[in-house]
């Protein structure tokens, strides 16, 4: 990832302030359901930010894999807003290097749109829309082995409509709150 320009200094400093009192206990990483898929653990991500290695932190794909489940924030013994810090890193990366952030942003955006529309993740719809957003016809082939394993274990569900639109008001409120903070 390209170096973050000087005008990003206040944004980056705000993220550092969120995690400044991190004591490196590792509870965030142990609580994260996506930590195994991350290239840099949440604990290491905070350490990189605090030790002046923001370029390395922002080059990782870890914050894009944050599903905003708030497990890390709820379990942090210091009560740090870790989910909010992950969201701030997503915004920072998107704003200052959109080309490098495209894949992560497409995955995250497609995931959140799928939850907003369906009330839960509809795996097949989600992945189809993600592949479409990536505009890479070979990308689905890289996921085929995983898809077949999930299918064999009964982990892929047919689209259901009973929850459709149910979370719309919550997303509208969140969008309004985000607009108020800007």
Protein Blocks (a to p, Z undefined) as FASTA:
>chain_A
ZZddfklmmmmmmmmmmmmmpghlommmmmpmklmmpmbdfklmmmmmmnopammmmmpm
klmmpgolommmmmmmnlpafklmmmmmmmmmmmmommlmmmmmmmmmmmmmmmmmnopa
cfklmmmmmmmmnopaklmmmmmmmmmmmmmnopaccddfklgoklmmmmmmmmmmmmmm
ZZ
